[in-house]
Amino acid sequence: MFIGIRDIKYAKGRFALIVSVIAMMTFMVVALSALTNGLQSQSISAITRLPGQTLVLQSGIDGQAPTLSESTLGDAEVAALRQQHPGDVAELGVTTTRLMHDGKATAAAVFGADPRLMPGAADGSRPNSGGLMLDSTTADDLGVSIGDTVTAGGVTLRVDGIGDTGSYAHTPVVYAPVDTWNDISHTQGLNAVVLMSGSSTVSGTTALPMDKATTAVPGYGSEHGSLLAMQGLLLAISALVVGAFFAVWTIQRLRDLAVVRAMGADRWYLLRDGLGQALLVLVLGEAIGAALGIGLALAAAGVVPIALTAGGIVVPIAAMTVLGALGALLAVRKVTVVDPLVAMSA
């Protein structure tokens, strides 16, 4: 990469500019990836942690996909499921309400759940009838601890446990026994059941494998799809920017490369040199951008929902590298077909 290094030293300003642009795009991709993961966790973490094999909901109306909030399973459907899967039916009810304690209030999604669906408590125990299990953030917001009481849906309830309950549709989840959930929601039905094994063939129900259960979270699909589309657009723009830069740069130095070709340099040597130069610029810009993106994510983690993961950093950067290299390849391939005599006389 002798020629490529000399070019970078000769045109420091131009290469500093493209490195800065790549760093800025990498920064945005990493920050957006961390935000996507954080919003995803806030939206579906309580659902992804549910054990079992199948989530059974009421069939959607007019072919629409069912959601947990809109689904209602009647006694007949639940009884049929129990007959089909004796001992494997775990009840699940979902409602959103406000928890209040000593003048403080916060929103929460109350999951009325079979004990098999509840996570373990870090402090206290799983809730008994008339009790709740809160997440630590909700407990801190209300200023409550084990044994205190809160009001939900006009019902006074006891705090039996505090644990990592997850989130549902960007709302902290609170667990309660099904009978307590019925009191809070003022309903007697269920939103869904989880089959610990098997699937449902009961009429009027829709069975979702647990790895597809996130589609039942209201708004999750459109929100997540929009963020992924933004990431894809940034990756496509990065490929275009890198390709355009090296296309212009290659045209500007085409005569110099033609002289090198006329002196006997192999065309594949020039191609390797050009690609090596592009990869060096890409990696340098991506390293700077990734460091800035990670720094911002760590600094903003307490303010906005951000989740840094190795995959969320490595995958988009690898995609940027591949797409950028392809863009550069299309630009510098001209050096393999140029006629030295024609280029020098241009």
DAWO-V650988 format. One record per residue. N is the residue number from 1. RES is the residue in one letter. PSI is psi in degrees with one decimal (NA if undefined). OMEGA is omega as a letter, one per 20 degrees, with the letter a starting at -180 (* if undefined). D_CENTER is the distance of its C-alpha to the mean C-alpha in Angstrom with 2 decimals. Layout:
N|RES|PSI|OMEGA|D_CENTER, N|RES|PSI|OMEGA|D_CENTER
//
This chain:
1|M|35.8|a|38.61, 2|F|-48.8|a|41.79, 3|I|-42.1|a|41.79, 4|G|-42.4|r|38.11, 5|I|-42.4|r|38.57, 6|R|-38.1|r|41.74, 7|D|-43.2|a|40.04, 8|I|-41.1|r|37.37, 9|K|-34.6|a|40.19, 10|Y|-38.9|a|42.21, 11|A|60.6|a|39.54, 12|K|-42.0|a|37.62, 13|G|-44.4|a|36.81, 14|R|-44.3|a|35.31, 15|F|-32.4|r|33.14, 16|A|-36.5|r|32.12, 17|L|-47.8|a|31.01, 18|I|-34.7|r|28.84, 19|V|-40.4|r|27.37, 20|S|-40.4|r|26.55, 21|V|-44.7|r|24.91, 22|I|-40.9|r|22.76, 23|A|-40.9|a|21.90, 24|M|-42.3|r|20.91, 25|M|-39.1|r|18.62, 26|T|-41.3|r|17.03, 27|F|-46.3|a|16.70, 28|M|-39.5|a|14.89, 29|V|-45.1|a|12.51, 30|V|-44.8|r|11.75, 31|A|-41.3|r|11.60, 32|L|-36.5|r|9.33, 33|S|-43.2|r|6.85, 34|A|-39.0|r|7.40, 35|L|-40.3|r|7.31, 36|T|-45.9|r|4.05, 37|N|-39.1|r|3.06, 38|G|-44.2|r|6.34, 39|L|-36.6|r|6.49, 40|Q|-43.7|r|4.60, 41|S|-40.1|r|7.09, 42|Q|-23.3|a|9.66, 43|S|-37.6|a|9.64, 44|I|2.8|a|9.90, 45|S|-35.9|r|10.73, 46|A|-32.0|a|14.38, 47|I|-42.5|a|14.26, 48|T|-21.3|r|12.63, 49|R|-8.2|a|15.33, 50|L|133.5|r|18.14, 51|P|-178.8|r|20.68, 52|G|178.5|a|22.63, 53|Q|-31.9|a|22.58, 54|T|136.6|r|22.52, 55|L|122.9|a|21.55, 56|V|124.0|a|24.51, 57|L|167.3|r|24.48, 58|Q|140.1|r|27.14, 59|S|142.2|r|27.27, 60|G|154.3|a|25.95, 61|I|134.6|r|28.68, 62|D|39.1|r|29.81, 63|G|2.0|r|27.31, 64|Q|149.3|r|24.26, 65|A|134.6|a|21.30, 66|P|150.9|r|21.85, 67|T|155.5|a|19.72, 68|L|-40.7|a|20.26, 69|S|-30.4|a|21.68, 70|E|-17.6|a|24.19, 71|S|141.5|r|25.17, 72|T|116.3|r|28.52, 73|L|125.7|r|30.15, 74|G|173.6|a|33.89, 75|D|-35.5|a|36.27, 76|A|-43.5|r|37.42, 77|E|-43.0|a|34.03, 78|V|-41.0|r|33.31, 79|A|-40.6|r|36.84, 80|A|-38.3|r|36.47, 81|L|-39.7|r|33.28, 82|R|-35.9|r|35.14, 83|Q|-37.7|r|38.00, 84|Q|-37.7|a|35.85, 85|H|69.7|a|33.88, 86|P|127.6|r|36.15, 87|G|-4.2|a|34.52, 88|D|5.1|a|30.98, 89|V|119.6|r|30.06, 90|A|121.4|a|27.93, 91|E|149.4|r|27.92, 92|L|123.9|r|24.99, 93|G|144.6|a|25.39, 94|V|129.3|r|22.93, 95|T|153.1|r|24.14, 96|T|134.4|a|23.24, 97|T|-175.9|r|25.97, 98|R|133.0|r|27.05, 99|L|136.7|a|28.19, 100|M|143.0|r|31.22, 101|H|121.2|r|33.25, 102|D|46.3|r|36.07, 103|G|-4.8|r|35.23, 104|K|148.7|a|31.51, 105|A|149.2|r|28.90, 106|T|150.2|r|25.16, 107|A|148.8|r|23.03, 108|A|150.0|r|21.74, 109|A|115.6|a|20.68, 110|V|121.1|r|23.45, 111|F|111.3|r|22.93, 112|G|112.7|a|26.39, 113|A|149.3|r|26.00, 114|D|141.5|a|28.16, 115|P|-26.9|r|28.44, 116|R|-21.1|a|26.93, 117|L|-11.9|a|23.55, 118|M|142.1|r|23.64, 119|P|165.3|r|22.21, 120|G|153.7|a|24.87, 121|A|133.5|r|26.05, 122|A|-28.8|r|26.03, 123|D|132.0|a|29.01, 124|G|-141.0|a|31.42, 125|S|173.0|r|30.84, 126|R|149.6|a|29.17, 127|P|142.6|r|30.63, 128|N|179.0|a|33.94, 129|S|129.4|a|35.38, 130|G|6.0|a|35.28, 131|G|167.8|r|32.62, 132|L|156.6|r|28.94, 133|M|118.4|a|26.32, 134|L|162.1|r|24.28, 135|D|162.7|a|21.38, 136|S|-34.9|a|22.65, 137|T|-44.8|r|21.28, 138|T|-41.7|r|23.04, 139|A|-41.4|r|26.11, 140|D|-41.2|a|26.29, 141|D|-37.2|a|25.92, 142|L|-15.6|a|28.77, 143|G|39.9|a|30.72, 144|V|160.7|r|31.35, 145|S|-177.7|a|31.87, 146|I|131.3|r|33.01, 147|G|-17.4|r|35.94, 148|D|169.0|r|35.36, 149|T|148.3|r|35.12, 150|V|162.6|r|32.77, 151|T|131.1|r|33.28, 152|A|125.6|a|30.90, 153|G|30.1|a|32.13, 154|G|7.6|a|35.60, 155|V|132.6|r|35.70, 156|T|127.0|a|36.31, 157|L|156.1|a|34.26, 158|R|140.8|r|34.37, 159|V|106.9|a|31.57, 160|D|-27.6|a|31.84, 161|G|158.6|r|28.78, 162|I|129.4|a|25.89, 163|G|-174.6|r|22.84, 164|D|92.0|a|19.10, 165|T|-12.8|a|18.56, 166|G|-171.5|a|14.87, 167|S|157.3|r|13.84, 168|Y|119.5|r|14.20, 169|A|45.0|r|13.49, 170|H|24.5|r|13.10, 171|T|133.4|r|16.36, 172|P|144.0|a|17.49, 173|V|139.4|r|18.94, 174|V|131.4|a|22.63, 175|Y|143.9|r|24.31, 176|A|154.5|r|27.85, 177|P|157.6|a|30.29, 178|V|-40.5|a|30.61, 179|D|-36.0|r|34.03, 180|T|-39.3|r|32.83, 181|W|-39.3|r|29.92, 182|N|-40.3|r|32.60, 183|D|-41.1|a|34.49, 184|I|-44.3|a|31.57, 185|S|-11.5|a|30.48, 186|H|38.1|r|34.14, 187|T|165.0|r|33.51, 188|Q|-6.8|a|34.68, 189|G|-171.3|r|32.29, 190|L|155.1|r|28.91, 191|N|-34.3|a|25.63, 192|A|171.3|r|24.90, 193|V|153.1|r|25.91, 194|V|125.0|r|24.22, 195|L|121.6|a|26.38, 196|M|-24.4|r|26.46, 197|S|153.5|r|27.72, 198|G|-176.6|a|28.61, 199|S|172.6|a|27.67, 200|S|136.8|r|29.30, 201|T|17.1|a|32.02, 202|V|133.5|r|33.20, 203|S|140.0|r|34.04, 204|G|5.2|r|31.99, 205|T|157.5|r|28.81, 206|T|128.5|a|25.60, 207|A|125.7|r|24.20, 208|L|126.4|r|20.54, 209|P|148.9|a|19.73, 210|M|-26.7|r|17.47, 211|D|-8.2|r|14.78, 212|K|3.0|a|14.93, 213|A|-20.5|a|15.41, 214|T|-19.8|r|12.09, 215|T|-15.4|r|13.85, 216|A|-2.6|r|16.32, 217|V|123.9|a|14.23, 218|P|128.0|r|15.70, 219|G|-7.1|a|13.84, 220|Y|-44.7|a|10.39, 221|G|-46.7|a|11.00, 222|S|-40.0|r|12.37, 223|E|-48.9|a|9.96, 224|H|-39.9|r|6.86, 225|G|-38.5|r|9.64, 226|S|-43.5|r|11.02, 227|L|-39.9|r|8.35, 228|L|-36.9|r|8.25, 229|A|-38.2|r|12.01, 230|M|-41.5|r|12.37, 231|Q|-44.7|r|11.04, 232|G|-39.0|r|13.41, 233|L|-41.6|r|16.12, 234|L|-40.3|r|16.03, 235|L|-41.6|r|16.40, 236|A|-40.8|r|19.23, 237|I|-40.1|r|20.87, 238|S|-40.9|r|20.90, 239|A|-41.3|r|22.72, 240|L|-41.9|a|25.15, 241|V|-47.7|a|25.90, 242|V|-44.8|r|26.62, 243|G|-42.5|a|28.62, 244|A|-41.8|r|30.58, 245|F|-48.6|a|31.45, 246|F|-24.5|r|32.79, 247|A|-47.7|r|34.55, 248|V|-42.7|a|36.47, 249|W|-39.8|r|37.07, 250|T|-41.7|r|38.40, 251|I|-40.2|a|40.73, 252|Q|-31.5|a|42.05, 253|R|19.0|a|43.00, 254|L|-39.0|a|44.05, 255|R|-40.6|r|47.71, 256|D|-41.3|r|47.15, 257|L|-33.8|r|45.33, 258|A|-37.7|r|48.20, 259|V|-42.8|r|50.65, 260|V|-40.0|r|48.77, 261|R|-41.4|a|48.85, 262|A|-25.9|r|52.56, 263|M|-1.4|r|53.16, 264|G|4.0|r|51.90, 265|A|138.4|r|48.19, 266|D|141.2|a|46.36, 267|R|-32.7|r|43.87, 268|W|-27.8|r|41.23, 269|Y|-44.1|r|41.77, 270|L|-38.0|r|40.96, 271|L|-45.2|r|37.84, 272|R|-39.6|a|36.60, 273|D|-43.5|r|37.53, 274|G|-42.2|r|35.64, 275|L|-39.6|r|32.45, 276|G|-40.7|r|32.76, 277|Q|-44.1|r|33.13, 278|A|-43.4|a|30.01, 279|L|-37.8|r|27.93, 280|L|-45.2|r|29.42, 281|V|-42.9|r|28.48, 282|L|-50.6|a|24.89, 283|V|-40.6|r|24.38, 284|L|-46.8|r|26.08, 285|G|-40.5|a|24.08, 286|E|-37.4|r|20.73, 287|A|-43.7|r|21.88, 288|I|-46.3|a|22.86, 289|G|-40.1|r|19.74, 290|A|-41.3|r|17.44, 291|A|-42.4|r|19.76, 292|L|-41.1|r|19.64, 293|G|-43.1|r|15.86, 294|I|-41.2|r|15.68, 295|G|-43.8|r|18.64, 296|L|-42.2|a|17.26, 297|A|-43.0|r|14.06, 298|L|-38.3|a|16.49, 299|A|-32.6|a|18.89, 300|A|1.9|a|16.67, 301|A|-30.4|a|14.83, 302|G|-7.3|a|17.53, 303|V|-41.6|a|17.41, 304|V|157.1|a|13.91, 305|P|100.4|a|10.73, 306|I|137.5|r|9.49, 307|A|113.1|r|8.38, 308|L|127.0|r|9.93, 309|T|155.8|r|9.86, 310|A|-43.5|r|12.42, 311|G|-37.0|a|10.44, 312|G|-17.5|r|8.13, 313|I|-48.6|a|11.65, 314|V|-43.9|a|13.90, 315|V|-51.3|r|12.39, 316|P|-34.2|r|12.27, 317|I|-40.7|r|15.55, 318|A|-40.6|r|17.09, 319|A|-40.4|r|16.34, 320|M|-40.8|a|17.95, 321|T|-46.8|a|20.82, 322|V|-48.1|a|21.52, 323|L|-39.9|r|21.42, 324|G|-40.4|r|23.41, 325|A|-38.0|r|25.87, 326|L|-41.6|r|26.38, 327|G|-42.0|r|27.09, 328|A|-37.9|r|29.49, 329|L|-44.0|r|31.10, 330|L|-30.2|a|31.95, 331|A|-45.3|a|33.45, 332|V|-6.7|r|35.52, 333|R|-18.5|r|36.72, 334|K|-27.9|a|39.56, 335|V|-17.2|a|41.26, 336|T|-15.2|a|41.88, 337|V|-4.4|a|43.86, 338|V|140.1|r|45.67, 339|D|119.1|a|49.47, 340|P|-41.4|a|50.72, 341|L|-41.8|r|53.92, 342|V|-43.6|a|52.21, 343|A|-40.2|a|49.62, 344|M|-23.1|a|52.33, 345|S|-3.6|a|54.51, 346|A|NA|*|51.76
//
